[in-house]
Amino acid sequence: MIGHGTRDLDGKQAFLDFVEAYQALDTSRPVIPCFLELTEPLIQEGIKECVAAGFTEMTALPILLFAARHTKFDVTNALDHAKQHYPGLKFHYGRHFGNTPLLLDLWRSRLAQLDTVTIPPEDTVLLIVGRGSSDPDANSDVYKFSRLLWEGSHYRTVETCFIGITHPRLEEGFERARLYQPKRIIVLPHFLFTGALVKKIFEISAQQQGQYPDIELINLPEIGFTSELFSIVREREIESQLGQTQMNCEMCKFRLVSASENHSHDHHHHHDHPHSHEPEDPYANVDKYHRKIWQVP
């Protein structure tokens, strides 16, 4: 099971605890946690552990909400790299979670539990916060999620924003939400587990509440450990082993790199791509962001 990775110790532990709980549901095979970046163990270390235990067949599950570069590019490169070191290995590669009905139902039930007696949904704006990606395809999926969740909700409107990389950022999301003169804003962080970015959302929300005390602000927690999440992972594990995994290639910018390059439907790319996080945000400038977003590193 491949998590995104975080330098935040609470976020790392949350993922490790989730993997342990998933393992406890079915002890017929080991479930090994690893991360894409920022913390260890990394993917290669996880594979090495499996090989050392004598396994030659593995299911690689990205525990990620949307399919951006990590899912389409980084994980597949890591698996290809492992095959070169261990030629006998067989991988089943699972797909990301996406806009699955189970996740929508989970958020709908949480929203339904909020007290709507004092402030009706017609006076409420739903503000959905995504991680943010350098992949336009993944960013558009967050907007689709927002629209699907808003449909039939009776909230005045839904605004979508991001906590990093892409735009509009969370501060802009609050600004746009206030244009509707709501009595309440519900902040929904569409994240699996806690971490530095989720904590940043709470900090910015607290600042906004202090600046605009007349508008009630509710900041929902991240998804966390839920039966729905365990069910989705189980679905992804089974479908990958049955060879039923399908990726969305239509609007993938990696597919559009060059007409001469062969981009297979299962997204097994073969490009050298060093991946590191610079302290400076390369997408902070909106003009530079629009000029860069469809480029492939």
N, C-alpha and C positions, 0 to 999 in steps of 0.2 A: 504494500500500500504506500503510495507516493504522495506525501504532503508537499505543500508549497515550500515551507520552511520559513522560519522567523527567528530573529535575534531575541525576541521576547520570550522569557522563560515560561510564563504562563501559557502562551500560545503553543510552544513546543510541547509542554506537558499535556495540554488538552488533546493534541493529536495523538500522542503516545497512549494516553488513557483510552481514547476512542478505539485505537487499534487493539488494545488489550481486551476491551469489552467485546469487540467484534470477534476476536479469537475465541473468547469464552462461549460464544453462541454455537460454534462448530469447531471441535478440536480434532477433526479428521485430517487437517493439514495445518502446517504452521502459517501464521500471518506475521510477516516481517515489516516493520515500519522503516521508512527512509524518507529523505527530503530532496527536493530539487536544488535548493541553495540555502545559503545563510546559516545553516546549522547541520550538524552531523547526527546520524549517519547519512551520507549521500547515497544516491542510487547504486553506484558501483559497489559500495560497501555492503549494501543489502543483498545484491546479487552474489557477492563473494561469500557471504554468510550462508546463503542457500546452497551454493556449490560445495562449500566445505561440509555441509550436512548430507551431501550425496544426492541432491535434487538436480534433475536435468530438464524439468518442465516447470515453468512458472507463469503465473497470471500477474501481469503488471497493471495495477489499478490506479489511475490518477485521481486522487481525492480532491477534485477541483470543480468548481461550479460551472465554469465556462471554458470553451476551447479557444485558448489564445496560443501564443508562441510556445509556451511551456508544453502544452498537450500535443500540438502539431509538430513540434520541432525538437525541443530539448529532450523530452523523454525518449522519443524514437531514436535520436542520436545516441543517447546513453545505452539503449538496448542494442543498437547496431555495434557500438563499441564493445559491449560485453560479448557479442557473438564472435567478434574477431579474437578475443582472448579465450573464449570457451566455445569452440566450433560446434559442439554437440548440443548446445542449449536450444530449447524450444520455448518461445514466448507467446502467450496469449495477451494481447494488449487491449485493455478495456477502455471505454469512452468516459468522458467527463459526465457530470450530472445533467447539465442543461436545464431547460425549462420543463422539467418533469411535473406531471400533475400532483405527485405526492408533496413536492416542495411548495407548490402553490396552495394546496390544501392546508399545509402546516401553517403558512403565514396567514391565510384567511381565518383559521381558527384562533390564532393569537390576536388578530385584529378584532375579532368578534368578542373576545373576552374583555376588551377595554370598555370602561364605563362611558356609555354614550347618552346617558340621561341628561347631564348638564350641558354638553355641547354636542349637537347633532352632527352627523357626518357631512351634511351640506355646508357646515361652517368649518370643515376640517380639510387640510391639504396633506396628502400623503407624500413624504419626501423619501425616496428610495436611494440609498447610497451603495454604489458598487465599488469594487477595488480599483478599477481603471486599468486599461491595457494599451499596449502599443499596436494592437491588432483591431482594426475597425470592425471586423466580423464579430469578435467577442463583445466589443462595446455595444454593438447594435442588439446583441442578444439580451443585454441588461435592459435596454429600452423595451424590448418585446416582453420581458418578464414584468416590467412595470405596468405595461398596458394590460396584460393578462390579469394581473392582480387587481388592477383598478376596475376592470369591467364588472358592472353589477354591484359595486361597493357603495355607491351613493356619496362617496367623498367628492368634494367640489372639483378637485383635479388631482393629478399625480405629477410630481416633478421628479426627474431623474438626474442624479449627479454622481460624482466620483471623488474618492479621497486622494487619488494620486494619478500621475502620468497624463491622463486625458482630461478633457473639459466637457461640461462645466464642473468646477470643483464644488465642494460642499458649501463653502461660503456663498458662492453664486446660486446654489440651489436654494438656500434660505432666502436670499434676496428675491428670487423669482417666486418662491412660495408666498412671500409677504405681499406681492402684487395683488393677490386675490383677497387681501384683507381677511384672512381667516381668524377665527377665535382659537384655533388649535392647529398645531403642526405635529404630525407623527413621523418621527425619524426611524426608518427601517434599514438597519445595516445588513445588507445581503451578503453575509459572511458565514462560513461554516463554524469557525472557532474564534476565540478571542486572540488578541495579538496587538502589536504596536498600532496597526491601522484602526482597529476597532476602538482601542483606547483613545486614539486621536479623534475619532468621531464623537465620542462622549465628551471629550474636552472642548471641542468646538461647539457642540450643542449647549454645553453649560455656559460658555461665553455668550452665545446667542440669546439664551434665556435671560441672562443678566442684562443684556442690552435692550431686550424687548420683553419686559416683564408682563405686559398686557396680553401677550399671546401665550396660551398654555402650550408647553412643549413636552412631548413624551418621546423618550429615546428607548426604543425596544432593544433587547439584547440580541446578540448573534444567534444563529440557529442552534448550535450546541448539540448535546447528545439527545437524540429523539429516535423513536421507533421508525419514523419515516426515513431518517438518514440511514439507519441500519438496513432497512428494506431496499433502498436504492442501491447501496453498495452490493448487496446480495444479488440483485438483478444484474448489475454490471459484471459481477464475477461470473455468473452463470452464462450470460449471453456471450461473453468473451471466449469462454471455453467451448461454446457451441459454434463459434465462428460467425456470430451474428452482429458483431460490432460494426457500426457504420459511423463515418465521420461526415461533417458538413464541409464539403469542399467548394461549394458554389462561389462563395465570396471570400475565400482564403487568399490573403495577399501573397502567401508563399507559393500558391498555385499559379499566381500571375507573374512570377519572377521573369520567366522567359518561356515563350512558346516552344523553344527548342528543347527545354529541359523536360524530362519525363517526370511528372508529378503523379504518383500512383494514388489510388483512391484511399488507401489506408494511411497516407501521409508519412511514409517512411522516407524522410528526406536524408540526403547525404551531403550536407554542407558543413564546412568547418565554421563554427560560430562561438567564439569565446564569449561567455556570458558573465558580466559583472555589473554590480550596481554602483554607479557613480554617486558621490554625495550631492552633486549638483543635478537638479532635475532637468533633463534635456528637453522636456515638454512643457516647461513652465511658461515660456513665451508662446502665446496663442498663434502668432503668425508663423513661427518656426514649427510649431506643432502641426499646422495644416500642411506645411510644405514637406514634412517628414513622415507623416503617419502611414502613407502607403508604400514607403520604401522598405525594402527587406535588408536588414543589417548584413 
